[in-house]
Amino acid sequence: MLSLKNAHTFVLGFCCFIISQHYITAQIVIGTPSLGFSQACASDTFNSYDATFVFSPESGITSSNQFIVELSDADGDFSTPEVIYTSNQGEITTSPATISFSIPTTTAGENYKIRIKSTSPVATSTSSTAFAAYYKLQDSPFTINNLIDTAVFCAGASYILTIDNPGNNNNDSPLNYPSLTFNWFKETGPTTSVFIAEGETLEVNEEGTYFVETNYGTCTSNSFSNRVTITEVVSGEADAGISSSLGNPYCPGSGTTRLSTIDGISYQWFKDGESIEGATNQMFETNESGIFSVLVDLGDCSAVGSIDLISELFDAFIDVDNDNEIEEGETLTIQVTDTATNPEYQWFYNNTLITGEIDDNYTASEFGDYKVIVSETTGCIGTREFEFTISEELDLFPDVENIPNIVSPNGDTINDTWILPTKYVTGTNTEILIMTNQGKVVYKTNDYLNNWPQSDFKVTGVNQVFYYVITTENNERKKGTITIIR
């Protein structure tokens, strides 16, 4: 049996052993993280990056341990680090370990670093090598100068280039993202350029071609503007560019297109050489095609620009006239020819949709007013509309029994002309002679078409009387009077 002294010594030693063992398992060392990338150029379509680290000993971590990735500020300082990854408790138990993380949307700089921390036991690695990191909030081409690729300034003055907001309809302006900054450049060759200045605008007093890029440092990006070539005008008129917000050709189904020109003091727009009343602003909206031009007053000089604006709406036509005649019981087939993509057709009779008629042709049998609407359903969305009428065809040679003595040419299709029995009209070689009451011959023919008086015939009285003599081929004669009633 142990003596009391020996027992005390044994217990003290065992406790020291337990404490020593706990101390040993509560310590780990985390190595410097190795980056699986050289730059973190993130966007809404990609934001995942890997880092690998080692820790030792593996047995030193507890089942509740979590590994944390911290991101420094843009200068590599960890005074106020941002946690960008935290593992689940007990998730990572073997070394080496690889983790994936995303960078915050506010990230923008060239000297970021990361470090790895553990929670149980507490340990921190040294920081990684520095790397460029940017979250590209806007990563598509944008416009400056209203997409006008030329600009001018008078001698001794300057020109202000600005990023458009919102610009034309296809423009994703980076000005919608307040945290972004911009770098302006001047071209020095076909593929080279030189940095000019930072900012949302650029004052130019030297000729050249300029553009601007969103500042994403060494990360490549599609966030850049169109080029604008600026010239200095010493005297006379310069060229003023004109852009169309919907492009050229443009799709009128998208609404009006906005024509824009260079910045100036005053403006006057023209269409096909004629001034447009009230069109005296830098921009002019239209849904027409034509040659549009603008005169820009620049102060000590002026500029003139022109654009041949073309609508790309599909072509279409129908193969009947506006006014058509058919006899009772007859039909008329109307055919539409068009270049529309995926066209749709709607037919109307007296302003009422004809149900079920959706083809490019229609056979009409009723007298009345018709309309067909052709629609392009993909691409340049738009419609074309055609109206036409169908009326009863007049019988110019009805089989009347008697020779009428009254004509009322008022356009109501009743007694508008002198209609004779068929035995006296064209093909019978009958002579028709019409005279005034003074014996002056006003009409004579051997091929009568039931068409007197013609539309250009002048009547001098209210109810003027004329005399007629009808002589057949076998010398039979008919005489009488004709009264024209107005």
PAFI-658416 format. One record per residue (C-alpha): residue number from 0; residue in three letters; chain; x negated, y negated, z negated. Coordinates in nm, 2 decimals. Layout:
! PAFI-658416
NUM/ala/A/X/Y/Z
...
//
This chain:
! PAFI-658416
0/met/A/0.00/0.00/0.00
1/leu/A/-0.11/-0.36/0.08
2/ser/A/-0.19/-0.58/-0.21
3/leu/A/0.00/-0.91/-0.24
4/lys/A/-0.30/-1.09/-0.12
5/asn/A/-0.35/-0.87/0.18
6/ala/A/0.02/-0.89/0.26
7/his/A/0.01/-1.27/0.26
8/thr/A/-0.29/-1.26/0.49
9/phe/A/-0.11/-1.03/0.73
10/val/A/0.20/-1.24/0.75
11/leu/A/0.00/-1.56/0.80
12/gly/A/-0.20/-1.40/1.08
13/phe/A/0.11/-1.26/1.25
14/cys/A/0.28/-1.60/1.25
15/cys/A/-0.03/-1.76/1.39
16/phe/A/-0.03/-1.49/1.66
17/ile/A/0.33/-1.57/1.75
18/ile/A/0.27/-1.94/1.76
19/ser/A/-0.04/-1.89/1.97
20/gln/A/0.15/-1.67/2.22
21/his/A/0.43/-1.93/2.25
22/tyr/A/0.17/-2.20/2.31
23/ile/A/0.01/-2.00/2.59
24/thr/A/0.34/-1.92/2.77
25/ala/A/0.46/-2.28/2.74
26/gln/A/0.19/-2.43/2.96
27/ile/A/0.18/-2.42/3.35
28/val/A/-0.02/-2.61/3.61
29/ile/A/0.15/-2.73/3.93
30/gly/A/-0.07/-2.78/4.24
31/thr/A/-0.06/-3.07/4.48
32/pro/A/0.24/-3.02/4.71
33/ser/A/0.15/-2.94/5.07
34/leu/A/0.37/-3.11/5.33
35/gly/A/0.53/-2.93/5.62
36/phe/A/0.54/-3.25/5.82
37/ser/A/0.33/-3.55/5.91
38/gln/A/0.62/-3.80/5.93
39/ala/A/0.97/-3.80/5.80
40/cys/A/1.17/-3.97/6.07
41/ala/A/1.53/-3.89/5.96
42/ser/A/1.87/-3.97/6.11
43/asp/A/2.23/-3.86/6.07
44/thr/A/2.15/-3.57/6.30
45/phe/A/1.83/-3.45/6.12
46/asn/A/1.72/-3.49/5.76
47/ser/A/1.55/-3.18/5.63
48/tyr/A/1.18/-3.15/5.53
49/asp/A/0.97/-2.88/5.36
50/ala/A/0.70/-2.88/5.10
51/thr/A/0.50/-2.59/4.95
52/phe/A/0.34/-2.59/4.60
53/val/A/0.18/-2.34/4.37
54/phe/A/0.21/-2.31/4.00
55/ser/A/0.03/-2.09/3.74
56/pro/A/0.09/-1.88/3.55
57/glu/A/0.42/-1.75/3.69
58/ser/A/0.50/-1.61/3.34
59/gly/A/0.47/-1.96/3.20
60/ile/A/0.81/-2.08/3.31
61/thr/A/1.13/-2.01/3.12
62/ser/A/1.46/-1.88/3.26
63/ser/A/1.61/-2.23/3.23
64/asn/A/1.33/-2.41/3.42
65/gln/A/1.41/-2.64/3.72
66/phe/A/1.16/-2.78/3.97
67/ile/A/1.22/-3.14/4.07
68/val/A/1.08/-3.33/4.37
69/glu/A/1.03/-3.70/4.31
70/leu/A/0.98/-3.96/4.59
71/ser/A/0.76/-4.27/4.53
72/asp/A/0.83/-4.62/4.66
73/ala/A/0.71/-4.73/5.01
74/asp/A/0.37/-4.81/4.86
75/gly/A/0.32/-4.47/4.70
76/asp/A/0.40/-4.59/4.34
77/phe/A/0.58/-4.36/4.10
78/ser/A/0.67/-4.63/3.85
79/thr/A/1.04/-4.58/3.94
80/pro/A/1.05/-4.26/4.14
81/glu/A/1.37/-4.13/4.31
82/val/A/1.47/-3.76/4.26
83/ile/A/1.54/-3.61/4.60
84/tyr/A/1.56/-3.24/4.50
85/thr/A/1.64/-3.03/4.19
86/ser/A/1.64/-2.65/4.19
87/asn/A/1.89/-2.44/4.01
88/gln/A/1.79/-2.31/3.66
89/gly/A/1.56/-2.01/3.70
90/glu/A/1.59/-2.02/4.09
91/ile/A/1.22/-2.04/4.16
92/thr/A/1.01/-1.78/3.97
93/thr/A/0.72/-1.69/4.21
94/ser/A/0.43/-1.89/4.34
95/pro/A/0.37/-2.03/4.60
96/ala/A/0.72/-2.18/4.65
97/thr/A/0.87/-2.37/4.94
98/ile/A/1.15/-2.61/4.90
99/ser/A/1.35/-2.83/5.15
100/phe/A/1.47/-3.18/5.08
101/ser/A/1.62/-3.49/5.25
102/ile/A/1.51/-3.85/5.22
103/pro/A/1.74/-4.13/5.11
104/thr/A/1.91/-4.35/5.37
105/thr/A/1.73/-4.65/5.23
106/thr/A/1.38/-4.50/5.31
107/ala/A/1.16/-4.73/5.52
108/gly/A/0.78/-4.74/5.49
109/glu/A/0.44/-4.60/5.58
110/asn/A/0.30/-4.48/5.25
111/tyr/A/0.55/-4.26/5.07
112/lys/A/0.44/-3.97/4.85
113/ile/A/0.61/-3.69/4.67
114/arg/A/0.53/-3.50/4.35
115/ile/A/0.66/-3.18/4.18
116/lys/A/0.78/-3.16/3.82
117/ser/A/0.91/-2.87/3.61
118/thr/A/1.15/-2.90/3.31
119/ser/A/1.06/-2.59/3.10
120/pro/A/0.78/-2.62/3.03
121/val/A/0.73/-2.98/3.13
122/ala/A/0.46/-3.03/3.39
123/thr/A/0.39/-3.27/3.68
124/ser/A/0.17/-3.22/3.99
125/thr/A/-0.06/-3.47/4.14
126/ser/A/0.10/-3.67/4.43
127/ser/A/0.10/-3.55/4.79
128/thr/A/-0.08/-3.72/5.07
129/ala/A/0.09/-4.04/5.20
130/phe/A/0.33/-4.01/5.49
131/ala/A/0.55/-4.25/5.69
132/ala/A/0.92/-4.21/5.62
133/tyr/A/1.22/-4.39/5.78
134/tyr/A/1.59/-4.31/5.78
135/lys/A/1.70/-4.44/6.12
136/leu/A/2.04/-4.59/6.05
137/gln/A/2.08/-4.69/6.41
138/asp/A/1.90/-4.49/6.67
139/ser/A/2.05/-4.58/7.01
140/pro/A/1.98/-4.86/7.27
141/phe/A/2.14/-5.19/7.21
142/thr/A/2.17/-5.52/7.40
143/ile/A/2.03/-5.87/7.37
144/asn/A/2.12/-6.18/7.57
145/asn/A/2.47/-6.02/7.65
146/leu/A/2.28/-5.77/7.87
147/ile/A/2.18/-6.04/8.11
148/asp/A/1.83/-5.95/8.24
149/thr/A/1.73/-6.31/8.33
150/ala/A/1.72/-6.64/8.15
151/val/A/1.57/-6.98/8.22
152/phe/A/1.47/-7.29/8.02
153/cys/A/1.40/-7.64/8.14
154/ala/A/1.04/-7.77/8.14
155/gly/A/0.94/-7.87/7.79
156/ala/A/1.23/-7.69/7.62
157/ser/A/1.27/-7.33/7.50
158/tyr/A/1.52/-7.04/7.51
159/ile/A/1.66/-6.84/7.22
160/leu/A/1.69/-6.46/7.26
161/thr/A/1.94/-6.30/7.02
162/ile/A/2.05/-5.94/6.94
163/asp/A/2.41/-5.91/7.05
164/asn/A/2.67/-5.85/6.78
165/pro/A/2.88/-5.67/6.89
166/gly/A/2.76/-5.73/7.24
167/asn/A/2.93/-5.53/7.52
168/asn/A/3.16/-5.24/7.47
169/asn/A/2.88/-4.98/7.48
170/asn/A/2.66/-5.16/7.24
171/asp/A/2.59/-5.02/6.89
172/ser/A/2.44/-5.34/6.75
173/pro/A/2.17/-5.28/6.48
174/leu/A/2.29/-5.61/6.32
175/asn/A/2.57/-5.40/6.17
176/tyr/A/2.31/-5.25/5.94
177/pro/A/2.18/-5.53/5.72
178/ser/A/1.88/-5.34/5.58
179/leu/A/1.71/-5.31/5.92
180/thr/A/1.43/-5.54/6.05
181/phe/A/1.32/-5.60/6.40
182/asn/A/1.00/-5.65/6.60
183/trp/A/0.99/-5.86/6.93
184/phe/A/0.75/-5.78/7.21
185/lys/A/0.63/-5.94/7.53
186/glu/A/0.54/-5.71/7.82
187/thr/A/0.18/-5.73/7.94
188/gly/A/0.20/-5.46/8.20
189/pro/A/0.43/-5.19/8.34
190/thr/A/0.38/-4.97/8.02
191/thr/A/0.21/-5.21/7.78
192/ser/A/0.33/-5.49/7.55
193/val/A/0.22/-5.71/7.27
194/phe/A/0.39/-5.78/6.94
195/ile/A/0.53/-6.14/6.91
196/ala/A/0.73/-6.19/6.60
197/glu/A/0.98/-6.04/6.35
198/gly/A/1.34/-6.14/6.31
199/glu/A/1.69/-6.12/6.46
200/thr/A/1.62/-6.40/6.71
201/leu/A/1.32/-6.51/6.92
202/glu/A/1.25/-6.86/7.04
203/val/A/1.07/-6.84/7.38
204/asn/A/0.87/-7.12/7.54
205/glu/A/0.66/-6.91/7.77
206/glu/A/0.76/-6.73/8.08
207/gly/A/0.76/-6.35/8.06
208/thr/A/0.96/-6.04/7.99
209/tyr/A/1.07/-5.98/7.64
210/phe/A/1.24/-5.71/7.43
211/val/A/1.30/-5.61/7.07
212/glu/A/1.29/-5.28/6.87
213/thr/A/1.42/-5.19/6.54
214/asn/A/1.13/-5.16/6.30
215/tyr/A/1.09/-4.79/6.22
216/gly/A/0.71/-4.82/6.18
217/thr/A/0.52/-4.53/6.34
218/cys/A/0.83/-4.32/6.39
219/thr/A/0.95/-4.30/6.75
220/ser/A/1.31/-4.43/6.81
221/asn/A/1.57/-4.50/7.07
222/ser/A/1.67/-4.82/6.89
223/phe/A/1.54/-5.07/7.14
224/ser/A/1.69/-5.34/7.36
225/asn/A/1.71/-5.42/7.73
226/arg/A/1.44/-5.63/7.89
227/val/A/1.50/-6.00/7.96
228/thr/A/1.28/-6.19/8.21
229/ile/A/1.25/-6.56/8.12
230/thr/A/1.13/-6.83/8.36
231/glu/A/1.07/-7.20/8.32
232/val/A/1.24/-7.45/8.56
233/val/A/1.06/-7.76/8.65
234/ser/A/1.32/-7.91/8.88
235/gly/A/1.62/-7.81/9.09
236/glu/A/1.84/-7.51/9.04
237/ala/A/1.74/-7.17/8.89
238/asp/A/1.91/-6.83/8.90
239/ala/A/2.15/-6.76/8.62
240/gly/A/2.23/-6.40/8.55
241/ile/A/2.58/-6.26/8.51
242/ser/A/2.67/-5.94/8.33
243/ser/A/3.00/-5.74/8.32
244/ser/A/3.09/-5.59/7.98
245/leu/A/3.25/-5.29/8.15
246/gly/A/2.97/-5.26/8.40
247/asn/A/2.99/-5.30/8.78
248/pro/A/3.18/-5.13/8.93
249/tyr/A/3.42/-5.14/8.64
250/cys/A/3.73/-4.95/8.54
251/pro/A/4.03/-5.18/8.51
252/gly/A/4.21/-4.92/8.31
253/ser/A/3.99/-5.01/8.02
254/gly/A/4.12/-5.36/8.02
255/thr/A/3.96/-5.68/8.12
256/thr/A/3.59/-5.71/8.17
257/arg/A/3.40/-5.99/8.02
258/leu/A/3.15/-6.18/8.24
259/ser/A/2.87/-6.35/8.06
260/thr/A/2.60/-6.58/8.17
261/ile/A/2.29/-6.75/8.02
262/asp/A/2.32/-7.00/7.74
263/gly/A/2.36/-7.36/7.85
264/ile/A/2.53/-7.69/7.77
265/ser/A/2.84/-7.65/8.00
266/tyr/A/2.98/-7.40/8.25
267/gln/A/3.21/-7.37/8.55
268/trp/A/3.32/-7.04/8.69
269/phe/A/3.42/-6.97/9.05
270/lys/A/3.59/-6.68/9.23
271/asp/A/3.53/-6.63/9.60
272/gly/A/3.40/-6.99/9.62
273/glu/A/3.70/-7.15/9.45
274/ser/A/3.66/-7.31/9.10
275/ile/A/3.87/-7.13/8.83
276/glu/A/4.07/-7.38/8.64
277/gly/A/3.99/-7.38/8.27
278/ala/A/3.70/-7.14/8.31
279/thr/A/3.44/-7.35/8.14
280/asn/A/3.29/-7.12/7.87
281/gln/A/2.98/-6.90/7.86
282/met/A/3.21/-6.60/7.91
283/phe/A/3.50/-6.53/8.14
284/glu/A/3.74/-6.24/8.13
285/thr/A/3.90/-6.09/8.44
286/asn/A/4.06/-5.77/8.57
287/glu/A/4.01/-5.86/8.94
288/ser/A/3.75/-5.78/9.20
289/gly/A/3.57/-6.04/9.39
290/ile/A/3.26/-6.26/9.41
291/phe/A/3.23/-6.45/9.08
292/ser/A/2.98/-6.72/9.03
293/val/A/2.89/-6.97/8.76
294/leu/A/2.72/-7.31/8.75
295/val/A/2.53/-7.36/8.42
296/asp/A/2.42/-7.71/8.31
297/leu/A/2.09/-7.67/8.12
298/gly/A/2.04/-8.04/8.05
299/asp/A/1.74/-8.15/8.26
300/cys/A/1.81/-7.87/8.51
301/ser/A/2.08/-7.63/8.61
302/ala/A/2.13/-7.27/8.71
303/val/A/2.36/-7.08/8.94
304/gly/A/2.45/-6.71/8.91
305/ser/A/2.67/-6.47/9.12
306/ile/A/2.81/-6.12/9.09
307/asp/A/3.01/-5.91/9.34
308/leu/A/3.25/-5.75/9.09
309/ile/A/3.41/-5.43/9.21
310/ser/A/3.70/-5.24/9.06
311/glu/A/3.65/-4.86/9.08
312/leu/A/4.02/-4.77/9.03
313/phe/A/4.11/-4.48/9.27
314/asp/A/4.25/-4.54/9.61
315/ala/A/4.61/-4.43/9.70
316/phe/A/4.88/-4.49/9.96
317/ile/A/5.21/-4.36/10.08
318/asp/A/5.30/-4.27/10.43
319/val/A/5.63/-4.47/10.45
320/asp/A/5.72/-4.84/10.50
321/asn/A/5.86/-5.06/10.23
322/asp/A/6.19/-5.05/10.40
323/asn/A/6.32/-4.73/10.56
324/glu/A/6.64/-4.63/10.73
325/ile/A/6.80/-4.29/10.77
326/glu/A/7.14/-4.17/10.89
327/glu/A/7.39/-4.02/10.65
328/gly/A/7.30/-3.66/10.58
329/glu/A/6.93/-3.71/10.69
330/thr/A/6.63/-3.69/10.45
331/leu/A/6.30/-3.86/10.43
332/thr/A/5.98/-3.70/10.29
333/ile/A/5.73/-3.93/10.12
334/gln/A/5.37/-3.81/10.09
335/val/A/5.11/-3.97/9.85
336/thr/A/4.74/-3.96/9.94
337/asp/A/4.49/-4.05/9.67
338/thr/A/4.14/-4.01/9.54
339/ala/A/4.24/-3.99/9.17
340/thr/A/4.08/-3.74/8.93
341/asn/A/4.34/-3.50/8.78
342/pro/A/4.63/-3.72/8.91
343/glu/A/4.98/-3.72/8.78
344/tyr/A/5.29/-3.83/8.97
345/gln/A/5.62/-3.98/8.85
346/trp/A/5.90/-4.05/9.09
347/phe/A/6.19/-4.29/9.02
348/tyr/A/6.53/-4.35/9.18
349/asn/A/6.69/-4.69/9.11
350/asn/A/6.45/-4.73/8.81
351/thr/A/6.54/-4.39/8.66
352/leu/A/6.28/-4.12/8.63
353/ile/A/6.36/-3.82/8.85
354/thr/A/6.32/-3.53/8.62
355/gly/A/6.10/-3.24/8.73
356/glu/A/5.95/-3.42/9.03
357/ile/A/5.57/-3.41/8.95
358/asp/A/5.42/-3.33/9.29
359/asp/A/5.24/-3.56/9.53
360/asn/A/5.54/-3.55/9.77
361/tyr/A/5.92/-3.61/9.74
362/thr/A/6.21/-3.56/9.98
363/ala/A/6.47/-3.83/9.94
364/ser/A/6.83/-3.80/10.07
365/glu/A/7.00/-4.08/9.89
366/phe/A/7.01/-4.45/9.99
367/gly/A/6.86/-4.68/9.72
368/asp/A/6.54/-4.81/9.56
369/tyr/A/6.25/-4.57/9.49
370/lys/A/5.91/-4.59/9.31
371/val/A/5.62/-4.35/9.26
372/ile/A/5.35/-4.40/8.99
373/val/A/5.02/-4.23/9.05
374/ser/A/4.80/-4.19/8.74
375/glu/A/4.44/-4.09/8.70
376/thr/A/4.41/-3.90/8.37
377/thr/A/4.03/-3.86/8.34
378/gly/A/3.74/-4.08/8.42
379/cys/A/3.85/-4.43/8.50
380/ile/A/4.20/-4.41/8.35
381/gly/A/4.45/-4.62/8.55
382/thr/A/4.76/-4.62/8.76
383/arg/A/4.88/-4.73/9.10
384/glu/A/5.25/-4.80/9.18
385/phe/A/5.44/-4.80/9.51
386/glu/A/5.79/-4.91/9.57
387/phe/A/6.01/-4.85/9.88
388/thr/A/6.38/-4.85/9.98
389/ile/A/6.59/-4.62/10.19
390/ser/A/6.90/-4.76/10.35
391/glu/A/7.16/-4.63/10.60
392/glu/A/7.04/-4.67/10.96
393/leu/A/7.26/-4.90/11.17
394/asp/A/7.41/-4.75/11.48
395/leu/A/7.31/-5.01/11.74
396/phe/A/7.53/-4.85/12.00
397/pro/A/7.86/-4.75/11.83
398/asp/A/8.14/-4.63/12.06
399/val/A/8.37/-4.93/12.02
400/glu/A/8.69/-4.96/12.23
401/asn/A/8.72/-5.33/12.28
402/ile/A/8.50/-5.62/12.37
403/pro/A/8.48/-5.84/12.05
404/asn/A/8.53/-6.22/12.08
405/ile/A/8.39/-6.32/11.74
406/val/A/8.03/-6.29/11.62
407/ser/A/7.91/-6.39/11.27
408/pro/A/7.53/-6.37/11.25
409/asn/A/7.49/-6.41/10.88
410/gly/A/7.28/-6.11/10.80
411/asp/A/7.55/-5.89/10.63
412/thr/A/7.52/-5.63/10.91
413/ile/A/7.89/-5.69/11.00
414/asn/A/7.94/-5.85/11.34
415/asp/A/7.59/-5.99/11.33
416/thr/A/7.56/-5.93/11.70
417/trp/A/7.79/-5.89/12.00
418/ile/A/7.86/-5.51/12.01
419/leu/A/8.00/-5.39/12.35
420/pro/A/8.15/-5.05/12.44
421/thr/A/7.89/-4.80/12.55
422/lys/A/7.99/-4.82/12.92
423/tyr/A/7.84/-5.17/12.93
424/val/A/7.51/-5.13/12.74
425/thr/A/7.16/-5.02/12.83
426/gly/A/7.14/-4.74/13.09
427/thr/A/7.46/-4.84/13.28
428/asn/A/7.30/-5.12/13.50
429/thr/A/7.58/-5.35/13.39
430/glu/A/7.51/-5.73/13.42
431/ile/A/7.58/-5.93/13.11
432/leu/A/7.61/-6.31/13.16
433/ile/A/7.67/-6.56/12.88
434/met/A/7.73/-6.93/12.93
435/thr/A/7.81/-7.24/12.74
436/asn/A/8.14/-7.42/12.79
437/gln/A/7.95/-7.64/13.03
438/gly/A/7.84/-7.35/13.25
439/lys/A/7.48/-7.33/13.13
440/val/A/7.35/-6.97/13.13
441/val/A/7.21/-6.88/12.78
442/tyr/A/7.17/-6.51/12.83
443/lys/A/7.15/-6.27/13.13
444/thr/A/7.04/-5.90/13.15
445/asn/A/7.12/-5.57/13.32
446/asp/A/6.99/-5.38/13.01
447/tyr/A/7.20/-5.50/12.72
448/leu/A/7.09/-5.37/12.38
449/asn/A/7.38/-5.51/12.17
450/asn/A/7.13/-5.77/12.03
451/trp/A/7.28/-6.11/12.12
452/pro/A/7.25/-6.36/11.97
453/gln/A/6.89/-6.31/11.88
454/ser/A/6.75/-6.45/11.55
455/asp/A/6.59/-6.74/11.72
456/phe/A/6.91/-6.84/11.91
457/lys/A/7.02/-7.19/11.81
458/val/A/7.38/-7.27/11.76
459/thr/A/7.48/-7.64/11.78
460/gly/A/7.83/-7.63/11.64
461/val/A/8.01/-7.47/11.34
462/asn/A/8.23/-7.24/11.55
463/gln/A/8.07/-7.27/11.89
464/val/A/8.24/-7.10/12.19
465/phe/A/8.06/-6.92/12.47
466/tyr/A/8.19/-6.76/12.79
467/tyr/A/8.09/-6.42/12.91
468/val/A/8.11/-6.23/13.25
469/ile/A/8.05/-5.85/13.25
470/thr/A/7.99/-5.70/13.59
471/thr/A/7.95/-5.32/13.62
472/glu/A/7.75/-5.13/13.88
473/asn/A/8.06/-5.08/14.09
474/asn/A/8.15/-5.46/14.06
475/glu/A/8.42/-5.43/13.80
476/arg/A/8.44/-5.75/13.60
477/lys/A/8.54/-5.85/13.26
478/lys/A/8.56/-6.22/13.15
479/gly/A/8.63/-6.38/12.81
480/thr/A/8.51/-6.60/12.53
481/ile/A/8.28/-6.54/12.23
482/thr/A/8.31/-6.76/11.92
483/ile/A/8.00/-6.77/11.69
484/ile/A/8.11/-6.83/11.34
485/arg/A/7.86/-6.96/11.08
//
